[in-house]
Amino acid sequence: AAAPAAREPQARQPAKGQIGDYQANGMMAVAKKLGMAPRQLAEQVLTHLDLSGIASKVEIAGPGFINIFLEPAFLAEQVQQALASARLGGSQPTRQT
């Protein structure tokens, strides 16, 4: 069976932070349309997913949830970029020597 029409991937912050920073739970609905097990689809998705440098860990949980744990260095880099951006109104403090 062919995959349903392409949709924007959806990842949400889970209610419980210990299961990851983000969780993709769309495997259940898509797997049903494809006539396959959600966990099997999640495994296939992971073979094509490259989050190196972004995620420290990506795991399949339960019936097919994909849990994503962000890499601390990636988060720090994003914060530094936000602080330096004039669009966000933040600035880095000037170091005094």
JOGI-V742676 format. One record per helix or strand of 3 or more residues. SS is the DSSP state (H for helix, E for strand). FROM is the first residue (numbers start at 0). TO is the last residue. Records with the same first field share a line. If there is no record, write none. Layout:
BEGIN
SS = FROM-TO  FROM-TO
END
This chain:
BEGIN
H = 16-18  26-33  37-47  71-83  85-87
E = 21-23  54-60  64-69
END
